[in-house]
Amino acid sequence: MTLAPSPAPATGRAPARPGLVLAFLCAVQSMIYLDVTIVNVALPSIQNDLGMAAGDLQYVVTAYGTLLGGFLLLGGRLADTLGRRRLLRAGVALFGLASLAAGLAQDPGLLIAARAAQGFGAALTAPAALSTLTTTFPEGAARNKALGIWGALAGVASVCGVLAGGLITEGPGWRWVFLINVPIAAAAVACAPLLLPAGRNAAPGRRFDTAGAVTLTAGLLLLIYTLDEAVEAGWWAGRTVGGLAGAAALLAAFALIETRAAAPLLPPRVLRLAALRTANATTVLLFGAMLTLFFFASLFMQQVLGYSALRAGLAYVPLALTVAFAAGVASGLVARVPAKAVLLAGSLLATGGLLLLARLPVDASYAADVLPAFLVLGAGLGLCFVPLQIAAAHGVGERDAGVAAGLINTSQEAGGALGLAVVSTLAFSRVADLMPAAGADPQAQRAALASGFHHAFLTGACFAAAALLLALVLLPRMAPARPA
């Protein structure tokens, strides 16, 4: 089967070479996904070079994720309104400039501000890229194959960020974790007009839902920031309770505004699509489980098994390859069986893989204990990515492609923040309860850490199992998209 482009939109020329469009969009999106995880391994080096306080180090990670998650839906609607290619170029340009600032930063405050600007640039780029893909390829077999490649590269980029961060930090230094983005972003800005259709623009005089944009973006920013902070502050701290209450009030105000807006930021017609609603809810749960995997598997390997940062990064290579292979398999399967069946199988495998991690012994062998769990998890996640993207775009018209893409990306960010906040609270509470009894005995301390991390993996498995049940009950059956 070949990848066939969709009919030319009214305001843009359909590309003659859809394969090049797909390759370009995957490269841009992989750059964004890499930056979610690539910086984690570099944090100790950043702290030493810039003299950062330990408590401020988390903001190098959360500033990026908070701005990315908070502005994705706005970015999606701007892509529909201003044109997808135009917004993608603006987002990539901002991302590249912010990466340059981060790589040259000599002050912790400047680095954190640059990371926030990176997140904003990524929030403009991601929904524009995904909506360009879904409007370039018609719904059915061609789009499913394209989304299979997209899902494979996105999953591999997320996992490979950990490995790349270790290699770059121990090689040319942590600054190149950011500087490597600069030539890629410059090339993408230059090549976009040659490869991408212009995309549709809003009709002249169309109103923009400013009130909805402000309340939604503020609500999402506050929600994701509060969830990230809850890990350190605690769930019952005043700032956590106040932040969650404020986010709930802003999101409720947004819902009220949308019922009265002439041109709503999130049109009700989009939320009436059952496949889209269920795909987003399932994504929240699965990405909560996935962030649990990355965060606590790294801690388990380094703090319990004694791996170095580089060795822990290399340990993820089989997982990345399995995700890529399974996503490729999924893109073929959805042409023969309903996407729902593929998603259920993936969710079941992801649940099983996390349960295997929850049983890792303190002296676990990589080959006998860690690797099998990673292979099962990689297969499960790879099978999930493709049907989730298909369901999130199922039945969405071209005029709403940007907001649908922003919605699924927002679900990924919010799900990761929520999952990590909940799981971290349970895991570190368990560690805090056991550590006093461990005393100064290193073996007992490792056992206490392992017990807490086991709680984390078990909770992550519950997230994945809930996603399985949600998809089983609520996701409509989408007929397989057989090629002509």
N, C-alpha and C positions, 0 to 999 in steps of 0.2 A: 504493500500500500504506500502510495506517495502522499506527501503533505500538500493538500490543495488549499489555495487561499480562498477566502470568502469574497463575495461580490464587492466591488469597489464602493466605499462609502460616498455619500453625496459630496463631501467636502475634501476628500483625499483620494489619492490614487492607490489602488491595491498593489502590493509589491509583486513583481514578476517572479521573484525568487523567495518564496516563503521560508525555505530552509535557512537562508541568510538572516531573515528577520528573527527566526527562532533562536539561532546561534547568538545573535546580538543581544536579544532580550535575556537569554540565559546568562550571558557573561555579565551583564549589568546587575541582574538579581543576585548572582553568586557573590559579587563584590559586597553587596549589602548583607547577605547572610553570613559571609565570613567575618564581618566586623562585629556581629553579635557575640561571637565566641573567641575570636582570635586574640583579644586583648587579655583574656583571663590569665593565661600562663605568664604574660609579661608583667603582671601587677607587682610582684616583688622587686623587679628591676626598676620599674617606674618609681616605686616608693623610695628606693635607695638613691636614685639619681636626683629626684626632685625634692627629697626630704619631706614627703607627704606623711601626715599623721595617719595611723592605721585606720581610724574611724572615717577618714575622708576617702580612703581608697575605693570603697564601694561605689562612690559617685562617678568614677571613671566608667563603670559598667552601667549603672542605673540612669545616668544622664542621657545616654544614647537610647536605651530601651524606653524610657519614659516619653521622650519627645517623639520617637518613632511610633509608639503605640497611640499617643495622644492625638497625633495629627493625621493618621492614616485615612480616616473617613473623610476628613476635609480634603486631603490630597486626592482621594478618589472622585469626589464631586467636582473639584477644580479641574481634574483631567477631563471629565465630561463637558465642563463648561468652557474651558479655555483651549482645549485641544490636547490630546494625549502626548503627541510628539513634543509640543512646546513645553509642556509641564515636565516631561521626562528629562529634556535637556537642561531645564532650569534646576531640577532636583539634582541631577548628576554633577552639574557645575558647582552647586553649593556644597555637595558632598566632597568633591575634589578639593575645593578651597579649604574646607574645614579640616580635611585630612592633612593638608599641608600645614595648617596652623597647629594641629595636634602634634605632628612630627617635629616641629620646630619649637614647641612650647618649652619655656624655661621656668615656668611657674605653675603650681598645681591648679590655681584658679583658671588660668588660660587653657590648660589642658581639659578641664571639666567643661568649660564653655565651648571649646572646640568640639568635644564629644557630643554636646547637646545640639550644636549646629549640624554635625554629621547626622544625628537622628532626625532632625527636621528635613534635611536633604533626602534622606532615605524614605521618609514618609511621603514626600512628593513623588519620588521615583517609583516605589514598589507598586502602588495601584495603577499608575500609568503604564508600567511595563506589563503587568498581568492583563489589564483590560485591552491593551494593544494585541496581545496574543489571542485573547478570546474573540476579538472582532476580526482578526486576520484569518483565523481558521473557522470554518462553519461548524455549528454544533453537530456532533456525530463522530465518525471514526477519525477524521483528520484532526479535529480538536483534541480528542482523547489521546491520540498518539503524541501530539505536541505537548499536552499536559503531562504525559508520562515522562518525556524527556525533561521537562521543566521540574517536575517533582523529584526526579532522580538527582539532578544537579543541585537543586536547593537543599535536599537532604545531605548530599555529600559535602557541600560547602559548609553547612553548619557543623558537621563532625570534623571536617578537615581544618576548620579554624583552630581547633585545639592543637592539632599537630603542627600547623604552619606557625602558630604563635610560639611554640617551643623552638622550632628550627630557626626562626628569624631572631628571636631573643638571644639564643646562644650563638648566632652567627653575626650578622651586621649590627645587631642591637635593637632594642625595643622601638626606637623611633621609626624604623622601617616597617613596623606593623601598620603604621598610618601612612608613611610616605609611599608605600607600594601602590596605594590607591590613586595617586596623583596622575601618573601617565595613563592608567586605565581610564580614569574619568575624562581626561583631555581627549583621548582617542574616541571615546563614546560620544562626547559632545560634537566632535567634528564629523563622525560617521553617521549620526542619527538622520540628518536630512537626506542622505544618500540611500538609506536602507528602509526607513519607516514611512508609512503613509501619514499624511498630516493629521488624520482623524477628524471627527466632527467637532464643530464649535457650537455654542449655544446660539439660538436665534437672536437677531439684534433686539435689544430692549428687554431681554429676559431678565427677570429679577433674580437676585442671589439672596439666599436665606442667611443673612448676616447674624440675626439673633440665634438661630439654630446652630450656626457654625461656632459662635462664641460659647454657648452653653455646653454643647457636646464636647468640644475640644477641652474646655476647662474641666468638665466632669471626668473625661477620660484621663487627662493629665493628673488630676488629683487622685483618682482611683488607683492608677498604676503606681504613682509615687508612694501612696499610703501603703499599698500592698508590699512594695519593696522595703519600706521602712519598718513594717510590722515585724520583720524578722529580728531586727535589733531592738525595737522599742517595746515589743510585746503587744498582744491583741487587746489588752484592757488598758493600755496607756491612753492618756487623754488625747494625745495627738493622733493616735490610731482611730479611736472612736470618733473623734471630731472630723478627721479626714474622710472616713467612710460615710458619715452622716452628710457631710458637705457634698461628696461625690454623688450620693443618692439624690440629694435635693437638686443638684444641677442636672442630672440625667432625667429626673422627673419633670423639671422645667422644660428640658429639651423635648420630651415626649409631648407635652402640652403645646409647645410652640409648633411642632410639626403638624398637629391636627388643624392648625389655623393658617399655616404658611401658604402663600400663593405658589411658591416654587420650593418645596421642602428639600432640605439637605439629604434626608433619608426618606424617599417617597414611600408611602404605605404600600403601594403596589409591589415594591421589592420584598417587603416583609410578608406579603401574602403568599409568597412562593414557599411551599412546604419543604422542598428539597434544600433551598437556600437556608431557611431557618434551622433545620436539623443539622445541616453541614456545619454551620457556625457554632452551634451548641456543642456538637461532637468535637469540633476542633479545639474549643476551650478545654475540654477534658483531656484530650490526647496530648495537647502541647503542655498541659500541666504535668502529665506523666513523663513526657520527653525531657523537659527541663529538670525534672527530678533525676532522671537517668544521668544526664551530663554532669550535673552539679555533684551528686553524691557518689557516682562511680569514680569520679576524679578524686574525691576526698578519700574514698575507701582504698583506692590503689596507692595513694601517697601516704596517708596517715596510718593505715592499718597494715598494708602489705609492704610499705617502705619503698615504693617506686619513686624514681626521680620524675621531675616534671616532663622531661623529654620521653622517658620510657612510658609514662602514662599517656602522653599524646600518641606515641606509636601504637599503644594497645588499642586505640580506636580505629586503626586502619581497617581491620577486617569488618568492623561494624559499618564503616563508610562504604566499603565495597559491596557489602550485603544489601545496604539500603539502595544503592544504585542498581544492583541486579534485580532486586525485588520490585523496584519502581518500573523498570523496563518490562518485567513480567506482567505487572499490573496493567500497563498500557496496552499489552496484547490481550490480556484476559477480558478487559472491559468491552472488547469487540465481540466477545463470544458469550459472556455471561453478564448478568446485571451488575452494575457498579456496587450496588448494595451488598451483594454476596462477597465481593472482593474486600470491601471495607470491614465486613464482619470477620472474615478470616484474618485480616491484618490485626484487628483489635484483639482477637483471641490470642494470636501469637505474641503481641506486645504485652498482654497481661501475663502470659506464661513466662516470658523472658524476665519481667520484673520480679515475679515470684521466685525464679531461679536465683536472681541476685539477692533476694531476701534470705536465702539459705547459705550464702557464701561463708565458709569457715574463716577463722582469723588467720589461718596459715594457707589460704586458698592458693591453688596452683592456677596459673593463667591458662594453660592448655586444657586442664581437666575441669576447671570451675568457671573462670571468667569468660573464656572464649565461647563455650556453648551458649551461655546466656546472651552474650553480645550477638551471636549469629541469629538466635531466635528473635531477639529484639529488632535487629536490623531488617530481618525478613518482614516482621510485623509492621514496622514503621514504613518501610518502602511500599508495602501493599496498601497502606492507608492514605499516603499523600495523594495519589492519583485520583481515587474515587471521591475524596473530599473536595478537591479542586473541581472535578466534574459536577458534583452535586451543587457546589456553591455558584456555578455559572449556568446551571440547568434552567432553561426558560427565561433567562435574563436578556432583555432587549439591548440593542447597541447603545441607546441613550442612557442606560443605567449600568453599563459595563464597568465604568470607573468606580462607582459607589459600591457595587457588588465586590469588586476586587479589594477596595479599601476595607470593606466589612470583614472579609475572610482573613485579611492580614491583621486587622485589629483583634479578631478573635484569637489569633496565634499569640500576639503579644500579651493580651490580657490573660489568656489561659496560662501562659508561661509564668507571668508574675503571680497570679493567684495560686497556681499549683506550688510554686517554689515557696511562697509565703506560708501556706498551710503546712506543707511537708516539713519545712525547716523548723517551724515552731514545734511540731511533734517530735522530730528527731533530736533537736538540741535540748529539749526538755528532758528527754530520756537520758541523754548523755550527762546532763547536769545532775540528774538523780543518782546515777551510778558512779560518777567520778569520785565523790568523797570516800566511798568504800574502797576504791582502787588504790588510794594513797599514792605512794611514790613507786609502786610496782609497774614497770613499763608494760609487762604482759597483761596485767589487769586493766591498765589504761586503754590498751589496744582493744581488749574485749569490751570495755564500756563504749568506746567509739563504734565498734562493729555492731553492737546491739542497737545503738541509736540509728546507725545507717540502715540496719535491717528494717527498722520501723519506717524509715523514709521509703525504701523500695516497696514495702508492703502497702503503704498509703498510695504510692504511685500506681501500683497494680490495681488498687480500688478505683482510681481515676480512669484507668484504661478499661476496667470492667464496666464502669458506669457508661463510658462512651459506647461500648458494645451493646449494652441494653438499650440505650437511647436510639442508636441507629436501627436496632432490630425492631423497635416498636414504632418509631415515628418517621423514619426515612422512607419516602415512597419508592416503589420499584421503578427504576429507570431501565427501559429496554436496552439491551446491548446495541451499540452503534456499529452495525456491520458495514464494512466497506462495500461500495457499489461493485 
